[in-house]
Amino acid sequence: MINPHDLAELLDRNGFYIDDDDGEVLPSLDPDDNVEEDLLIMLAAVGCLVLKRHSDDNMIGFYLPHWKAYSNMDEYCLEFPNDPACKDYDL
């Protein structure tokens, strides 16, 4: 599975907006963009994103898992050292 930081970078590169405070993924902040939610639904279905309801309007939002737990890849790799993105390969 892809780690949250790499997933955030790929989603951002493809026009999605990532809220730095809570890791919520939004299709776009620009109403003229035609970024679809279908990808977010598929990512949630396979466990790459988590669903949470907003407290103010009870709507479902898409969130990157463990977003607040890791401020950088070093912290992530301490928690998940076997993740392929965290392994160092000596050639």
Secondary structure, DSSP 8 states (H G I E B T S, - for coil): ---HHHHHHHHHHTT-EE-TTT-EEES-S-TT----SHHHHHHHHTTSSEEEE-TTT--EEEE-TTTTT-SSHHHHHHH-TTSGGG-----
